Amino acid sequence: MIISPPFVRPRNAAESDLSWVSRMMPVDINRDFPLNRHASWHGGVHVLHTDRREEGYDRIEFVRAIADGEVVSFRSPSSTDKRDTFPLNYDGRTDDGYVLLKHQTDIGENCRVEYYSLYMHLMDRLDPSIRAGARVWRKDRIGQSGMVSETNAFYLPPGTHFYESVPDASSPDTNRLNAVHNSTEPLFVSMTFEKGDCTMLTRRQNDTREALFDTVGEPLTNTDASPADNSIAGTSLKYEYNLYRTACRLYPQNPSAGFELLRFGRVINTEHESLTPVSAPLWRTVSFPGGTGMVNLASSDIKKFSDADFPHWTGWRMVDDDTDNNSQCHSPLIAGLQESGRLSDLNSHLICHFPLEWNAATFDQRYAWLRTGTDDVPAISEEDYERLKSHASALCFDTGEPGTGRLWHFHPVAFITHFRKCCWLSRSELKQLVPRNVIRMARRNSYLWEPIAYRDQTGSMADSIRIHLNKGMQKYLINTPLRIACFLGNAIQETQWLSQREEAGSRQLWYYPWHGRGLLQLTSPSNYFDYFIFCGRRYTNDIKTRLSAEYNRLYANRNIRQIDNHLSDTENDIPDRIITWRNNVSSNDYDVVGSAGFYWASAYMAYHSDAEHELERCSVNTN
């Protein structure tokens, strides 16, 4: 799933994704979600917007599609004369242009989702591409804004033991450990990876408000990073950047499965990975009320969740306790949050079920209560009611069947921010990452502009590896726009636009049969055997030593590569199982991706991808 805010400006170097999205969508507190200033249901937010003033950009900033989608319906904005008079000018001039988009994408294996985004109060004119049924792409222009009045988590049950220290982090044995705390209440621990860091944050339920969760202690960042795992400058005691070496140290019998344990708190790819031993622990430092201690998060007593579960202890709540169909909010949950003064803190994570506000046919059903008023809102006259109805009707549109009942509403900023964490690529999104044309140097000072032949039909490489690719990118934390761009920018080119699993003409290569295979074209005996070890596959060291020495000899002496080459399988008496492992790097979809993930992690590519990047341009003279 690829999604972005409706306004897109440059992101500052040190700006987090959440801060950037929030800066793109500053919200009017009087027209927030899920309530307006009169405490009635409000299905969206009003974005406080002024056109950009940065040098080098157009002054007028267009509202853009947040994701690929289809135009369900739209209304071109009325003229300024109509906007400035009643019924659009009710308590201030109001623009009435709108676009409703329908989006369909994938957020996991066999997990297709459908959602809608609605862009209201657009002015002047819509983009010419907006028409019924039209396909729009993420960041496409929709119109101009007008007038209107960045987690894995663990549930620790009561009775969880916290230990002072764990001398052997690879052992689950607790017999000789000193327990410093036994929990008496449920605790909720979030484990967040970002730019090399791993932060552990503990929460517990508030004593008086069950919807509230209080933090316990201070966030613990890189507390369990070990100097033994640090390898290159710039990654000193950075827990995430060193996950590969930590996995190799703690889980030497199968580092790949250990990597998943460190990353997710459990093994995800159970069809291909098995912990050895099966009781291998995950010791992490966790806060409890009054201190910190070591907890084995791999214990079967501890439940594991991810951001995809919308954990309630991070604030996510389904609000479905207002059962009527009028516009008033009668939700006991929200009333409780208002009484505690915490609604503004938690409103962005509420997923609320109430009627759509832009269906003219249901206006009386939703707003008849204004005629009698409430304790907080005085009754309005029949004349004022009719004026309000006329104003609302001028903004309403044909909502179709979805608009006749109650719908689930998300806070737009929170929805975009949360689903930007979901880097699962649909077939269409993966296709968009492959260029249509490429510049190729034919000879010195001669370039060709050539079309790309991309194939993703059933059975193609792009089709068969996509599920494994998505899982692999999640496993190896290739989960930010820059990391994905760096990884796929390399992989797409290496595989000739996701069409070749190994180097073409490999039998003519001097390093055959240890030539490039997989998404990142794993090459040389040393890299292959390191991958086998990472996957828990065993071999005698003399085979790796002998082949690596021969490869290095040939690498250093170009003139003997064809006439004195001793890399062949028969000459080195390579066991069949090793030949199968090697061939699987190109023939088995899991290894096609897994070998690339291994190389990415072992070469610290996340660290390099997170560095500041500059867009490079090259001018080419054409004839």
C-alpha positions as CSV (number, residue, x, y, z in Angstrom):
1,M,0.0,0.0,0.0
2,I,1.5,3.3,-1.1
3,I,-0.2,6.5,0.3
4,S,0.7,10.1,0.9
5,P,-0.8,13.4,2.2
6,P,-3.0,15.5,-0.1
7,F,-0.3,18.2,-0.1
8,V,3.3,17.2,-0.8
9,R,6.2,19.5,0.0
10,P,9.8,18.7,0.6
11,R,10.6,16.8,3.8
12,N,13.2,18.2,6.1
13,A,16.4,16.1,6.7
14,A,15.7,15.4,10.4
15,E,11.9,15.3,10.1
16,S,10.0,12.1,11.1
17,D,7.3,10.7,8.8
18,L,4.6,11.5,11.4
19,S,5.9,15.1,11.7
20,W,6.0,15.6,7.9
21,V,2.5,14.3,7.4
22,S,1.2,16.4,10.2
23,R,2.9,19.5,8.7
24,M,1.3,18.7,5.3
25,M,-2.2,18.6,7.0
26,P,-2.5,21.1,9.9
27,V,-6.0,20.7,11.3
28,D,-8.5,23.4,12.3
29,I,-9.3,22.5,16.0
30,N,-12.8,23.7,15.6
31,R,-13.4,21.3,12.7
32,D,-11.6,18.3,13.9
33,F,-12.4,14.6,13.9
34,P,-14.6,13.0,15.1
35,L,-16.6,16.0,16.5
36,N,-17.1,19.5,15.4
37,R,-17.3,22.5,17.8
38,H,-20.9,21.7,18.5
39,A,-20.0,18.1,19.6
40,S,-21.8,16.6,16.6
41,W,-20.2,13.9,14.4
42,H,-17.7,15.3,11.9
43,G,-16.4,12.8,9.4
44,G,-13.2,14.5,8.3
45,V,-10.9,17.4,9.2
46,H,-10.5,20.9,7.8
47,V,-6.9,21.4,6.7
48,L,-5.5,24.9,7.4
49,H,-3.8,25.7,4.1
50,T,-2.0,28.5,2.5
51,D,-0.2,28.3,-0.9
52,R,3.5,27.5,-0.7
53,R,6.1,30.2,-0.8
54,E,9.3,28.1,-1.2
55,E,11.6,29.3,-3.9
56,G,11.4,27.1,-7.0
57,Y,7.8,26.0,-6.6
58,D,4.5,27.2,-8.1
59,R,2.7,29.5,-5.7
60,I,-0.6,27.7,-6.2
61,E,-0.5,24.4,-4.4
62,F,-2.9,21.8,-5.7
63,V,-4.8,19.2,-3.7
64,R,-3.5,15.8,-4.8
65,A,-4.8,12.2,-4.7
66,I,-3.6,10.4,-1.6
67,A,-3.4,7.0,-3.4
68,D,-4.1,5.4,-6.8
69,G,-7.9,5.2,-7.3
70,E,-11.0,5.8,-9.4
71,V,-13.3,8.8,-9.5
72,V,-16.6,7.8,-8.1
73,S,-18.2,11.2,-8.4
74,F,-17.3,14.8,-8.4
75,R,-18.8,18.3,-8.7
76,S,-17.0,21.2,-10.4
77,P,-16.7,24.3,-8.1
78,S,-19.4,26.9,-8.5
79,S,-18.4,30.4,-9.6
80,T,-17.3,32.9,-7.0
81,D,-20.6,34.8,-7.4
82,K,-22.5,31.8,-6.3
83,R,-20.0,30.9,-3.6
84,D,-20.4,34.3,-2.1
85,T,-24.2,34.2,-1.9
86,F,-26.7,32.1,0.0
87,P,-27.1,29.1,0.3
88,L,-23.3,28.5,0.0
89,N,-22.6,31.6,1.9
90,Y,-24.3,30.6,5.1
91,D,-22.0,31.7,7.9
92,G,-19.2,32.5,5.5
93,R,-18.2,32.1,1.9
94,T,-18.0,28.4,1.1
95,D,-16.7,26.5,-2.0
96,D,-18.6,23.5,-3.1
97,G,-16.3,21.5,-5.4
98,Y,-15.6,17.9,-4.4
99,V,-14.1,14.7,-5.6
100,L,-14.8,11.2,-4.2
101,L,-12.2,8.6,-4.9
102,K,-12.4,4.8,-4.4
103,H,-9.2,3.0,-3.6
104,Q,-8.4,-0.7,-3.8
105,T,-5.0,-2.2,-2.8
106,D,-3.3,-4.9,-0.8
107,I,-2.1,-4.7,2.8
108,G,-0.9,-8.3,3.1
109,E,-1.0,-11.7,1.5
110,N,-4.6,-12.4,0.4
111,C,-5.7,-9.2,2.1
112,R,-7.4,-6.9,-0.4
113,V,-8.9,-3.7,1.1
114,E,-11.2,-1.0,-0.3
115,Y,-11.6,2.5,1.1
116,Y,-12.7,6.0,0.0
117,S,-11.2,9.4,0.2
118,L,-13.3,12.5,0.0
119,Y,-11.9,16.0,-0.9
120,M,-14.4,18.8,-0.1
121,H,-14.6,22.5,-0.5
122,L,-12.5,22.7,-3.7
123,M,-12.4,26.0,-5.5
124,D,-12.0,27.6,-9.0
125,R,-11.8,24.5,-11.1
126,L,-11.0,20.8,-10.9
127,D,-8.1,19.2,-12.8
128,P,-9.2,18.3,-16.4
129,S,-8.5,14.7,-15.7
130,I,-11.3,14.4,-13.2
131,R,-14.2,12.7,-14.8
132,A,-16.6,9.9,-13.8
133,G,-14.8,6.5,-13.7
134,A,-11.4,8.1,-14.5
135,R,-8.3,6.4,-13.2
136,V,-6.1,8.7,-11.0
137,W,-2.7,8.1,-9.7
138,R,-1.2,9.0,-6.3
139,K,-0.1,12.6,-6.3
140,D,-2.2,13.5,-9.3
141,R,-3.7,17.0,-9.2
142,I,-7.4,17.0,-8.2
143,G,-8.1,20.7,-7.6
144,Q,-7.4,23.7,-5.4
145,S,-8.4,24.0,-1.7
146,G,-11.1,26.6,-1.2
147,M,-13.0,28.3,1.5
148,V,-15.2,27.0,4.3
149,S,-16.5,28.7,7.3
150,E,5.5,6.1,11.8
151,T,5.2,-0.9,15.3
152,N,5.5,-4.3,16.9
153,A,4.0,-4.8,20.3
154,F,3.8,-7.3,23.1
155,Y,1.2,-8.1,25.7
156,L,2.8,-9.1,29.0
157,P,0.2,-10.9,31.2
158,P,0.1,-10.5,35.0
159,G,2.7,-12.7,36.6
160,T,5.4,-11.9,34.0
161,H,8.9,-12.2,35.6
162,F,11.5,-9.5,35.2
163,Y,15.1,-10.4,35.9
164,E,18.0,-8.3,37.0
165,S,20.4,-9.6,34.3
166,V,20.8,-12.5,31.9
167,P,24.4,-13.7,31.6
168,D,23.6,-15.9,28.6
169,A,21.3,-14.2,26.2
170,S,21.0,-17.3,24.1
171,S,19.6,-19.4,26.9
172,P,15.9,-19.5,28.1
173,D,17.0,-21.0,31.5
174,T,15.8,-18.9,34.4
175,N,16.7,-21.1,37.3
176,R,19.8,-19.1,38.4
177,L,18.4,-15.6,37.5
178,N,17.5,-13.0,40.1
179,A,13.9,-11.9,39.7
180,V,13.5,-8.2,40.5
181,H,9.7,-7.9,39.7
182,N,6.6,-10.0,39.1
183,S,3.9,-8.0,37.4
184,T,0.5,-7.8,39.0
185,E,-1.3,-6.2,36.0
186,P,-1.2,-6.4,32.2
187,L,1.7,-4.5,30.6
188,F,1.9,-3.6,26.9
189,V,5.3,-3.1,25.3
190,S,5.9,-1.5,22.0
191,M,9.1,-2.2,20.0
192,T,9.8,0.4,17.3
193,F,12.6,0.4,14.8
194,E,13.6,3.7,13.1
195,K,16.8,4.9,11.5
196,G,19.0,2.3,13.2
197,D,17.4,2.7,16.6
198,C,15.2,0.3,18.5
199,T,12.9,1.8,21.2
200,M,11.0,-0.1,23.8
201,L,8.1,1.6,25.5
202,T,5.9,0.1,28.2
203,R,2.2,1.1,28.8
204,R,-0.4,0.1,31.4
205,Q,-4.1,0.8,31.6
206,N,-5.2,3.9,33.4
207,D,-6.7,3.2,36.9
208,T,-9.9,5.3,36.3
209,R,-10.3,5.5,32.4
210,E,-10.1,2.1,30.7
211,A,-9.7,3.8,27.3
212,L,-6.5,5.5,28.5
213,F,-3.0,3.9,28.7
214,D,-0.2,5.5,30.6
215,T,3.5,5.2,29.8
216,V,5.6,3.3,32.4
217,G,9.1,4.7,32.9
218,E,11.1,6.3,30.1
219,P,11.5,5.0,26.5
220,L,14.4,2.6,26.3
221,T,16.4,3.2,23.1
222,N,19.1,0.8,22.1
223,T,19.4,-0.4,25.7
224,D,20.2,-4.0,24.5
225,A,22.7,-3.1,21.8
226,S,26.0,-4.9,22.2
227,P,29.5,-3.7,21.3
228,A,30.1,-7.2,20.1
229,D,27.7,-6.7,17.2
230,N,29.1,-3.3,16.0
231,S,31.0,-3.6,12.8
232,I,31.3,-0.4,10.8
233,A,31.7,3.3,11.7
234,G,28.4,5.0,12.2
235,T,26.5,2.1,13.6
236,S,28.0,2.0,17.1
237,L,25.4,0.6,19.5
238,K,22.6,1.0,16.9
239,Y,20.4,-2.0,17.7
240,E,18.6,-2.1,14.3
241,Y,21.5,-1.6,12.0
242,N,23.3,-4.5,13.8
243,L,20.4,-7.0,13.7
244,Y,22.2,-9.3,11.3
245,R,25.3,-9.7,13.5
246,T,23.1,-10.0,16.7
247,A,21.2,-12.8,15.0
248,C,24.5,-14.6,14.0
249,R,25.8,-14.3,17.6
250,L,22.7,-15.3,19.5
251,Y,21.2,-17.8,17.1
252,P,24.2,-19.4,15.3
253,Q,22.3,-22.6,14.3
254,N,19.8,-20.6,12.2
255,P,20.5,-16.8,12.1
256,S,17.8,-16.2,9.6
257,A,15.1,-17.5,11.9
258,G,16.8,-15.6,14.8
259,F,16.6,-12.5,12.7
260,E,12.8,-12.8,12.5
261,L,12.7,-13.4,16.3
262,L,14.6,-10.2,16.9
263,R,12.6,-8.3,14.3
264,F,9.0,-9.5,15.1
265,G,9.3,-11.2,18.4
266,R,8.3,-14.5,16.7
267,V,9.2,-16.5,13.5
268,I,6.9,-15.3,10.7
269,N,8.0,-17.5,7.8
270,T,7.3,-20.8,9.5
271,E,7.1,-22.7,6.2
272,H,10.8,-21.9,5.5
273,E,12.3,-21.0,8.9
274,S,12.7,-22.9,12.2
275,L,14.3,-21.7,15.4
276,T,17.1,-23.9,16.6
277,P,16.6,-24.7,19.4
278,V,12.9,-24.2,19.3
279,S,13.0,-22.7,22.8
280,A,15.5,-20.0,21.8
281,P,14.7,-16.8,23.8
282,L,14.4,-13.1,23.1
283,W,15.7,-11.3,26.1
284,R,15.0,-7.6,26.1
285,T,15.1,-4.9,28.7
286,V,11.6,-3.7,29.6
287,S,10.3,-1.1,32.0
288,F,7.9,-2.0,34.8
289,P,6.4,0.3,37.5
290,G,9.5,1.3,39.5
291,G,12.3,0.0,37.4
292,T,13.5,-2.1,34.5
293,G,14.3,-5.8,34.0
294,M,15.0,-8.5,31.5
295,V,12.0,-10.3,30.0
296,N,12.0,-13.3,27.6
297,L,9.6,-11.9,24.9
298,A,9.7,-15.1,23.0
299,S,7.8,-16.9,25.8
300,S,4.6,-18.5,24.7
301,D,2.8,-16.6,27.6
302,I,3.5,-13.3,25.9
303,K,1.2,-12.4,23.0
304,K,2.7,-10.7,19.9
305,F,1.0,-8.0,17.8
306,S,1.9,-5.5,15.1
307,D,0.7,-2.2,13.9
308,A,-1.6,-4.1,11.6
309,D,-3.6,-5.1,14.7
310,F,-4.3,-1.5,15.6
311,P,-3.3,-2.1,19.2
312,H,-5.8,-0.6,21.7
313,W,-3.0,0.4,24.1
314,T,-1.6,2.7,21.5
315,G,-4.9,4.5,21.4
316,W,-6.8,2.7,18.6
317,R,-10.4,2.2,19.5
318,M,-13.5,1.2,17.5
319,V,-16.3,3.5,18.4
320,D,-19.6,1.8,17.7
321,D,-21.6,2.6,20.8
322,D,-23.7,5.4,19.3
323,T,-26.6,3.4,17.8
324,D,-28.9,6.2,16.5
325,N,-28.7,7.7,13.0
326,N,-28.7,11.4,13.8
327,S,-25.7,13.7,13.8
328,Q,-25.4,14.0,17.6
329,C,-22.6,12.1,19.3
330,H,-24.1,9.9,22.0
331,S,-21.1,7.7,22.4
332,P,-20.3,6.9,26.1
333,L,-16.7,6.2,25.2
334,I,-16.2,9.7,23.6
335,A,-18.2,11.3,26.5
336,G,-15.8,9.7,28.9
337,L,-12.8,11.0,27.0
338,Q,-14.4,14.5,27.0
339,E,-14.9,14.4,30.7
340,S,-11.3,13.4,31.3
341,G,-10.0,16.1,29.0
342,R,-8.2,13.5,26.9
343,L,-10.3,13.5,23.7
344,S,-7.9,15.8,21.9
345,D,-5.1,13.4,22.8
346,L,-6.8,10.3,21.4
347,N,-9.2,11.5,18.8
348,S,-6.9,10.7,15.9
349,H,-6.9,7.0,16.8
350,L,-10.7,6.6,17.0
351,I,-12.4,4.7,14.2
352,C,-16.0,5.9,14.4
353,H,-19.2,4.5,13.0
354,F,-21.8,7.1,12.1
355,P,-23.8,8.4,9.1
356,L,-22.2,10.2,6.2
357,E,-22.9,13.9,6.4
358,W,-23.1,14.6,2.7
359,N,-26.4,12.8,1.9
360,A,-29.2,15.4,1.4
361,A,-31.9,12.7,1.7
362,T,-30.9,12.0,5.4
363,F,-30.6,15.6,6.5
364,D,-33.8,15.8,8.5
365,Q,-33.0,12.4,10.1
366,R,-29.6,13.7,11.2
367,Y,-30.5,17.3,12.2
368,A,-34.1,17.4,13.3
369,W,-32.9,17.6,16.9
370,L,-31.8,21.2,16.2
371,R,-35.5,22.2,16.2
372,T,-35.9,21.2,19.8
373,G,-32.3,21.8,21.0
374,T,-30.4,20.2,23.8
375,D,-29.0,21.2,27.1
376,D,-25.9,22.5,25.4
377,V,-27.3,23.8,22.1
378,P,-30.4,26.0,22.0
379,A,-33.2,25.3,19.6
380,I,-33.1,27.2,16.3
381,S,-36.1,28.7,14.5
382,E,-37.8,27.0,11.6
383,E,-36.4,29.7,9.3
384,D,-32.9,29.2,10.5
385,Y,-33.3,25.4,10.1
386,E,-34.4,25.7,6.5
387,R,-31.5,28.1,5.8
388,L,-29.1,25.5,7.2
389,K,-30.7,22.7,5.3
390,S,-30.4,24.7,2.1
391,H,-26.7,25.4,2.8
392,A,-26.0,21.7,3.5
393,S,-28.0,20.5,0.5
394,A,-25.9,22.8,-1.7
395,L,-22.8,20.9,-0.5
396,C,-24.3,17.4,-0.6
397,F,-24.0,15.0,-3.5
398,D,-25.3,11.7,-4.7
399,T,-23.6,9.3,-2.3
400,G,-25.0,6.1,-3.7
401,E,-25.6,3.1,-1.6
402,P,-22.6,3.6,0.7
403,G,-24.0,6.9,1.9
404,T,-27.4,5.6,3.1
405,G,-26.3,3.9,6.3
406,R,-23.5,4.3,8.8
407,L,-19.9,4.3,7.7
408,W,-16.6,3.8,9.4
409,H,-14.6,7.0,9.6
410,F,-10.9,7.5,10.2
411,H,-9.0,10.6,11.1
412,P,-7.4,11.5,7.7
413,V,-4.0,12.4,9.2
414,A,-3.8,9.2,11.3
415,F,-5.1,7.0,8.5
416,I,-2.4,8.3,6.1
417,T,0.3,8.2,8.7
418,H,-0.6,4.7,9.9
419,F,-0.9,3.1,6.5
420,R,2.4,4.7,5.3
421,K,3.9,2.0,7.6
422,C,2.3,-0.6,5.4
423,C,4.8,-1.0,2.6
424,W,3.1,-4.0,1.1
425,L,3.1,-3.5,-2.7
426,S,0.2,-4.5,-4.8
427,R,0.7,-5.8,-8.4
428,S,-0.1,-2.3,-9.8
429,E,2.2,-0.6,-7.3
430,L,5.1,-2.9,-8.0
431,K,4.7,-2.2,-11.8
432,Q,4.9,1.5,-11.2
433,L,8.3,1.1,-9.7
434,V,9.7,-0.1,-13.0
435,P,10.6,2.6,-15.5
436,R,8.9,2.7,-18.9
437,N,12.1,3.7,-20.7
438,V,15.8,3.7,-19.9
439,I,18.9,5.5,-21.2
440,R,21.6,3.0,-22.3
441,M,25.1,3.8,-23.4
442,A,25.6,2.1,-26.7
443,R,29.2,3.3,-27.1
444,R,31.2,6.3,-26.0
445,N,29.2,9.5,-26.3
446,S,26.3,7.5,-27.8
447,Y,23.1,6.9,-25.8
448,L,19.9,5.1,-26.7
449,W,16.4,5.8,-25.2
450,E,14.8,2.4,-25.1
451,P,11.4,1.1,-23.8
452,I,11.3,-1.5,-21.0
453,A,9.5,-4.8,-21.6
454,Y,7.9,-5.4,-18.2
455,R,6.1,-8.6,-17.7
456,D,3.9,-9.5,-14.7
457,Q,1.5,-12.0,-16.2
458,T,0.7,-15.1,-14.2
459,G,3.9,-17.2,-13.9
460,S,6.3,-14.4,-14.6
461,M,9.1,-13.6,-12.2
462,A,7.4,-10.3,-11.0
463,D,4.2,-12.2,-10.4
464,S,5.7,-15.2,-8.6
465,I,8.1,-13.4,-6.3
466,R,5.8,-10.5,-5.2
467,I,4.4,-12.1,-2.0
468,H,7.9,-13.2,-1.0
469,L,9.3,-9.8,-1.9
470,N,6.7,-8.1,0.3
471,K,7.4,-10.4,3.2
472,G,11.2,-10.1,2.8
473,M,11.1,-6.3,2.8
474,Q,9.1,-6.4,6.1
475,K,11.6,-8.9,7.6
476,Y,14.7,-7.0,6.7
477,L,13.2,-3.6,7.6
478,I,13.2,-2.3,4.0
479,N,10.2,-0.3,5.0
480,T,10.8,3.4,4.3
481,P,10.5,5.1,1.0
482,L,14.3,5.7,0.8
483,R,15.1,2.1,1.7
484,I,12.6,0.7,-0.7
485,A,13.9,2.9,-3.5
486,C,17.5,1.9,-2.8
487,F,16.7,-1.8,-2.6
488,L,14.4,-2.1,-5.6
489,G,16.4,0.4,-7.6
490,N,19.3,-2.1,-7.4
491,A,17.2,-5.3,-7.6
492,I,15.1,-4.1,-10.6
493,Q,18.2,-3.3,-12.6
494,E,20.1,-6.4,-11.6
495,T,17.3,-8.7,-12.7
496,Q,16.7,-6.8,-16.0
497,W,13.4,-5.3,-14.9
498,L,12.3,-8.3,-12.8
499,S,12.6,-10.8,-15.6
500,Q,15.9,-12.7,-15.0
501,R,16.7,-14.6,-11.8
502,E,20.4,-15.0,-12.7
503,E,23.0,-13.5,-14.9
504,A,22.5,-14.0,-18.6
505,G,25.2,-16.0,-20.4
506,S,26.4,-17.3,-17.1
507,R,28.3,-20.3,-18.6
508,Q,30.7,-17.8,-20.3
509,L,31.5,-16.0,-17.0
510,W,34.8,-16.9,-15.5
511,Y,33.2,-17.2,-12.0
512,Y,30.5,-19.7,-13.2
513,P,28.8,-21.6,-11.5
514,W,29.1,-19.1,-8.6
515,H,27.7,-16.3,-10.7
516,G,24.9,-13.9,-9.8
517,R,21.6,-15.3,-8.7
518,G,18.6,-13.8,-7.0
519,L,17.2,-10.3,-6.7
520,L,20.6,-8.8,-5.8
521,Q,22.6,-11.3,-7.9
522,L,24.5,-13.0,-5.1
523,T,28.0,-13.7,-6.5
524,S,31.2,-15.6,-5.4
525,P,31.6,-18.7,-3.3
526,S,32.1,-16.7,-0.1
527,N,28.8,-14.9,-0.3
528,Y,26.9,-18.1,-1.2
529,F,28.4,-20.0,1.7
530,D,27.7,-17.1,4.1
531,Y,24.1,-17.2,3.0
532,F,23.9,-21.0,3.6
533,I,25.2,-20.4,7.1
534,F,22.6,-17.6,7.7
535,C,19.9,-20.1,6.7
536,G,21.2,-22.8,9.1
537,R,22.6,-25.0,6.3
538,R,25.8,-26.8,7.3
539,Y,28.9,-27.8,5.3
540,T,32.5,-28.6,5.9
541,N,34.7,-25.5,6.0
542,D,37.3,-26.9,3.6
543,I,34.8,-26.6,0.7
544,K,34.3,-22.8,1.3
545,T,38.0,-22.3,2.0
546,R,39.1,-24.1,-1.2
547,L,36.6,-22.4,-3.5
548,S,37.1,-18.9,-2.0
549,A,40.8,-19.2,-2.4
550,E,40.4,-20.2,-6.1
551,Y,37.9,-17.3,-6.7
552,N,40.3,-14.8,-5.2
553,R,43.2,-16.1,-7.2
554,L,41.3,-15.7,-10.5
555,Y,39.9,-12.3,-9.4
556,A,43.4,-11.0,-8.9
557,N,44.8,-12.5,-12.2
558,R,42.6,-11.6,-15.2
559,N,44.9,-13.3,-17.7
560,I,44.4,-16.9,-16.3
561,R,40.6,-16.8,-15.7
562,Q,39.8,-18.8,-18.8
563,I,42.9,-21.0,-19.1
564,D,43.6,-22.0,-15.5
565,N,40.1,-22.0,-13.8
566,H,39.3,-24.6,-11.1
567,L,35.8,-23.5,-9.9
568,S,33.8,-26.2,-11.5
569,D,31.6,-28.5,-9.4
570,T,33.1,-31.7,-10.6
571,E,36.7,-30.6,-10.0
572,N,35.8,-29.6,-6.5
573,D,33.6,-32.6,-5.8
574,I,30.7,-30.3,-4.6
575,P,28.0,-32.3,-2.7
576,D,24.6,-32.4,-4.3
577,R,22.9,-30.7,-1.4
578,I,25.2,-27.6,-1.8
579,I,24.5,-27.5,-5.6
580,T,20.8,-27.6,-4.8
581,W,21.1,-24.8,-2.2
582,R,23.0,-22.7,-4.7
583,N,20.6,-23.3,-7.5
584,N,17.7,-22.5,-5.2
585,V,18.9,-18.9,-5.1
586,S,17.5,-18.5,-8.6
587,S,14.9,-21.3,-8.8
588,N,13.2,-21.0,-5.4
589,D,11.2,-17.8,-4.9
590,Y,11.8,-17.7,-1.2
591,D,15.6,-17.9,-1.7
592,V,15.5,-15.4,-4.6
593,V,14.3,-12.8,-2.1
594,G,15.9,-14.2,1.0
595,S,19.4,-14.1,-0.5
596,A,18.9,-10.4,-1.3
597,G,17.6,-9.7,2.2
598,F,20.6,-11.4,3.7
599,Y,23.0,-9.4,1.5
600,W,21.2,-6.2,2.4
601,A,21.4,-6.8,6.1
602,S,24.9,-8.2,6.2
603,A,26.2,-5.2,4.2
604,Y,24.5,-2.6,6.4
605,M,22.6,-1.2,3.5
606,A,19.8,0.2,5.7
607,Y,22.5,2.5,7.3
608,H,23.6,3.7,3.9
609,S,20.0,4.1,2.6
610,D,19.1,6.3,5.6
611,A,22.0,8.7,4.9
612,E,21.2,12.0,3.3
613,H,20.7,11.6,-0.5
614,E,21.0,14.1,-3.3
615,L,19.2,13.8,-6.6
616,E,21.7,13.7,-9.4
617,R,21.0,14.9,-12.9
618,C,22.9,14.2,-16.1
619,S,22.5,16.2,-19.3
620,V,22.6,14.2,-22.5
621,N,22.9,15.8,-26.0
622,T,20.6,14.1,-28.5
623,N,20.5,14.1,-32.3
